[in-house]
């Protein structure tokens, strides 16, 4: 539907469509997909009926520079919307030079590699400082990273900072911390990825969460629409499918409907097709 109405970005046209079809319009035009296996994202998308794919370009638990992806040309030629997730080891906020410096290098390398597969963004976790360290220094490290890279011409693709589930010293767990982080990086064009499981685990109410996030960041570029295996405020990052998780399915659908951006489920593989179908059904597609 998005391709059939290319002028949807025009505000006056959007306003007329909203008047005609109602407030569900952003959901109707939303593209939905999944985090899929690294080696065959095109095939995995077809299996799930995904319009969006997210995947790793290297070992998520390592520091290696990404190699050229075997499906780069196929991804560029496809109608898929592509996002790349950076390795979990990255911690831009760290006060430890042996972690922070390779983290910066790795983000830059992954952004360059993400551009070669046509990615719309590179998702990077907010990171943390360790117990006893001043969080202000972690926010400052994020600012220095963006400031220096923007001065050198910017990133090859937008960097989307993702909220995290646990840790008292995390940069993007609570929305109070997220506000301080955005005070540091917002002016440099940082993007934001909202993870519903992480927010739920951090004790953030999902009702009205999109408005609360946008009041801080001014944007949501991607939603990781995940349910949880644990209770509210658990600080545990354990994703579950929409039908079996502890987060109310209606709340998850409401987040997707109001965010106005692509949605990726990072749920167990066997239930991803059903998760995507549920969201499409709720969108009236």
C-alpha positions as CSV (number, residue, x, y, z in Angstrom):
1,X,0.0,0.0,0.0
2,X,2.9,2.3,0.7
3,X,4.2,2.1,-2.8
4,X,0.7,2.6,-4.3
5,X,0.5,6.0,-2.6
6,X,4.0,7.5,-2.8
7,X,2.8,11.0,-1.8
8,X,1.8,9.8,1.7
9,X,4.7,11.8,3.2
10,X,3.0,15.0,2.0
11,X,1.3,16.3,5.1
12,X,-1.9,17.7,3.5
13,X,-2.4,14.4,1.7
14,X,-2.0,12.5,4.9
15,X,-4.4,14.8,6.7
16,X,-7.1,14.1,4.0
17,X,-6.5,10.4,4.3
18,X,-6.7,10.6,8.1
19,X,-10.1,12.4,7.8
20,X,-11.4,9.8,5.4
21,X,-10.2,6.6,7.0
22,X,-9.6,7.5,10.7
23,X,-6.8,7.5,13.2
24,X,-5.7,3.9,12.3
25,X,-3.9,5.2,9.2
26,X,-0.3,5.1,10.6
27,X,-0.9,1.5,11.5
28,X,-2.3,0.7,8.0
29,X,0.8,2.0,6.3
30,X,3.2,0.5,8.8
31,X,5.6,-2.2,7.5
32,X,6.1,-5.3,9.7
33,X,8.9,-7.8,9.9
34,X,11.3,-9.8,12.1
35,X,14.9,-10.2,13.2
36,X,16.0,-13.2,11.1
37,X,19.0,-15.4,10.5
38,X,22.1,-13.7,9.2
39,X,22.9,-16.0,6.3
40,X,19.6,-15.9,4.4
41,X,17.5,-12.8,5.4
42,X,15.7,-12.8,2.0
43,X,14.5,-16.4,2.4
44,X,13.6,-15.9,6.0
45,X,11.5,-12.9,5.1
46,X,9.6,-14.9,2.6
47,X,9.0,-17.7,5.1
48,X,7.5,-15.2,7.6
49,X,5.7,-12.9,5.3
50,X,8.0,-10.1,6.5
51,X,8.3,-6.7,4.8
52,X,11.2,-5.7,7.1
53,X,14.2,-7.7,8.1
54,X,16.8,-7.1,10.8
55,X,19.9,-9.2,11.2
56,X,23.6,-9.2,12.4
57,X,26.5,-8.7,10.1
58,X,29.0,-10.4,12.4
59,X,29.1,-12.4,15.6
60,X,26.9,-10.5,18.1
61,X,29.2,-11.5,20.9
62,X,32.4,-10.5,19.2
63,X,34.4,-7.5,17.8
64,X,35.1,-8.6,14.3
65,X,34.7,-6.3,11.3
66,X,31.8,-7.4,9.2
67,X,32.5,-9.2,6.0
68,X,30.6,-8.5,2.7
69,X,27.1,-10.0,3.0
70,X,26.4,-12.8,0.4
71,X,22.9,-11.4,-0.2
72,X,23.8,-7.7,-0.5
73,X,22.7,-7.4,-4.1
74,X,19.5,-9.4,-3.5
75,X,18.6,-7.2,-0.5
76,X,19.3,-4.0,-2.5
77,X,17.1,-5.2,-5.3
78,X,14.3,-6.3,-3.0
79,X,11.4,-4.4,-1.6
80,X,12.5,-5.3,1.9
81,X,13.2,-2.6,4.5
82,X,16.5,-3.5,6.1
83,X,17.9,-2.8,9.6
84,X,21.2,-4.1,11.1
85,X,21.7,-4.8,14.8
86,X,25.2,-4.0,16.1
87,X,27.0,-6.6,18.4
88,X,26.0,-6.7,22.0
89,X,29.6,-6.2,23.1
90,X,29.5,-2.5,22.1
91,X,29.4,-0.1,25.0
92,X,30.0,3.5,23.8
93,X,29.3,4.8,27.4
94,X,32.1,2.8,29.0
95,X,34.8,4.6,30.9
96,X,37.2,1.8,30.1
97,X,39.3,2.7,27.1
98,X,39.7,-1.0,26.2
99,X,35.9,-1.2,25.7
100,X,34.9,2.3,24.6
101,X,37.6,2.7,21.8
102,X,36.9,-0.6,20.1
103,X,33.2,0.0,20.5
104,X,33.4,3.3,18.6
105,X,35.4,1.6,15.8
106,X,33.0,-1.3,15.6
107,X,29.9,1.0,15.3
108,X,31.6,2.9,12.4
109,X,32.5,-0.4,10.7
110,X,29.0,-1.8,11.1
111,X,27.4,1.4,9.8
112,X,29.6,1.2,6.7
113,X,28.7,-2.5,6.2
114,X,25.0,-1.8,6.9
115,X,25.0,0.8,4.0
116,X,26.1,-2.0,1.6
117,X,22.9,-3.9,2.2
118,X,20.7,-0.9,2.0
119,X,20.0,-0.6,5.7
120,X,17.8,2.2,7.0
121,X,19.6,2.2,10.4
122,X,22.1,0.5,12.7
123,X,20.7,-0.4,16.2
124,X,23.1,0.1,19.1
125,X,22.3,-0.6,22.7
126,X,22.5,2.4,25.1
127,X,25.3,0.9,27.1
128,X,26.2,1.5,30.7
129,X,28.9,2.6,33.2
130,X,29.9,0.3,36.1
131,X,29.0,0.6,39.8
132,X,30.5,3.6,41.4
133,X,31.1,5.5,38.2
134,X,29.4,8.7,37.3
135,X,26.7,8.2,34.7
136,X,27.3,11.7,33.5
137,X,30.6,10.5,32.1
138,X,28.8,7.8,30.1
139,X,26.4,10.4,28.6
140,X,29.5,12.6,27.8
141,X,31.1,9.6,26.0
142,X,28.1,9.2,23.8
143,X,28.1,12.9,23.0
144,X,31.8,12.9,22.1
145,X,31.3,9.9,19.8
146,X,28.5,11.6,17.9
147,X,30.2,15.0,17.9
148,X,33.4,13.6,16.5
149,X,31.8,11.4,13.9
150,X,29.5,14.2,12.7
151,X,32.5,16.5,12.3
152,X,34.1,13.8,10.2
153,X,31.1,13.5,7.8
154,X,28.7,11.5,9.8
155,X,27.7,7.8,9.9
156,X,27.1,5.7,6.7
157,X,23.6,5.0,8.0
158,X,21.6,6.4,10.9
159,X,22.6,5.1,14.4
160,X,19.5,4.2,16.4
161,X,20.0,3.9,20.1
162,X,17.9,1.2,21.8
163,X,16.5,1.3,25.3
164,X,17.6,-1.5,27.5
165,X,16.0,-3.8,30.1
166,X,18.2,-3.7,33.2
167,X,21.1,-2.3,35.1
168,X,21.1,0.6,37.5
169,X,23.9,2.3,35.6
170,X,22.4,2.0,32.1
171,X,22.2,5.0,29.8
172,X,18.8,4.1,28.3
173,X,16.9,2.0,30.8
174,X,14.7,4.5,32.5
175,X,13.2,7.4,30.7
176,X,14.9,9.8,33.2
177,X,18.2,8.5,31.9
178,X,17.0,8.6,28.3
179,X,16.3,12.3,28.8
180,X,19.9,12.9,29.9
181,X,21.2,10.8,27.0
182,X,19.2,12.7,24.5
183,X,20.3,16.0,26.0
184,X,23.8,14.8,25.0
185,X,23.2,13.3,21.5
186,X,19.9,14.6,20.2
187,X,21.3,17.6,18.4
188,X,23.5,15.3,16.3
189,X,20.6,13.4,14.6
190,X,20.7,10.3,16.8
191,X,17.8,7.9,16.1
192,X,15.8,5.9,18.6
193,X,14.7,2.2,18.6
194,X,11.9,1.4,21.2
195,X,11.9,-2.1,22.5
196,X,8.7,-3.0,24.3
197,X,10.1,-6.0,26.2
198,X,12.9,-3.8,27.5
199,X,10.6,-1.0,28.5
200,X,8.3,-3.4,30.3
201,X,11.2,-5.0,32.1
202,X,12.5,-1.6,33.1
203,X,9.1,-0.8,34.7
204,X,7.9,1.6,32.0
205,X,4.1,1.5,31.4
206,X,3.4,0.7,27.7
207,X,0.2,2.7,27.8
208,X,1.0,6.1,26.3
209,X,4.7,5.1,25.9
210,X,5.0,6.4,22.4
211,X,4.0,9.9,23.4
212,X,6.4,9.8,26.4
213,X,9.3,8.7,24.3
214,X,8.7,11.3,21.5
215,X,8.4,14.0,24.2
216,X,12.1,13.1,25.0
217,X,13.6,12.1,21.6
218,X,11.2,13.7,19.1
219,X,11.2,10.5,17.2
220,X,10.9,6.7,17.1
221,X,12.6,5.2,14.0
222,X,12.0,1.6,14.7
223,X,10.0,-0.5,17.2
224,X,11.2,-3.9,18.5
225,X,7.7,-5.3,19.3
226,X,8.4,-8.1,21.7
227,X,6.4,-9.6,24.5
228,X,8.2,-10.8,27.7
229,X,8.6,-14.1,29.5
230,X,8.7,-12.2,32.8
231,X,6.7,-9.9,35.0
232,X,6.5,-6.2,34.8
233,X,9.7,-4.4,36.2
234,X,11.7,-7.7,36.3
235,X,14.8,-6.1,34.6
236,X,15.0,-9.4,32.6
237,X,15.5,-9.3,28.9
238,X,13.7,-12.5,27.8
239,X,11.5,-12.0,24.7
240,X,8.4,-14.0,24.0
241,X,5.8,-14.2,21.3
242,X,2.8,-12.0,21.4
243,X,0.3,-14.8,22.1
244,X,2.3,-16.4,24.9
245,X,4.1,-13.5,26.6
246,X,3.2,-11.6,29.7
247,X,2.5,-8.3,28.0
248,X,-1.1,-7.6,27.0
249,X,-1.4,-8.1,23.2
250,X,-3.7,-5.1,22.9
251,X,-1.0,-2.9,24.5
252,X,1.6,-4.2,22.0
253,X,-0.8,-3.5,19.1
254,X,-1.4,0.0,20.4
255,X,2.3,0.7,20.5
256,X,2.7,-0.4,16.9
257,X,-0.3,1.6,15.8
258,X,0.9,4.8,17.3
259,X,4.6,4.7,16.7
260,X,4.3,5.5,13.0
261,X,7.5,3.6,12.0
262,X,8.6,0.1,10.9
263,X,8.1,-2.7,13.4
264,X,10.3,-5.7,13.9
265,X,9.5,-8.7,16.1
266,X,12.6,-10.2,17.9
267,X,10.5,-13.1,19.2
268,X,11.2,-16.9,19.1
269,X,11.4,-18.0,15.5
270,X,8.6,-20.5,15.5
271,X,6.1,-17.8,16.4
272,X,7.3,-14.9,14.3
273,X,4.9,-15.6,11.4
274,X,2.0,-15.6,13.8
275,X,3.2,-12.4,15.5
276,X,3.4,-10.7,12.1
277,X,0.0,-12.0,11.0
278,X,-1.5,-10.7,14.3
279,X,-0.2,-7.2,13.8
280,X,-1.4,-7.2,10.2
281,X,-4.8,-8.3,11.3
282,X,-5.0,-5.6,13.9
283,X,-4.0,-3.1,11.2
284,X,-6.9,-4.2,9.0
285,X,-4.5,-5.4,6.2
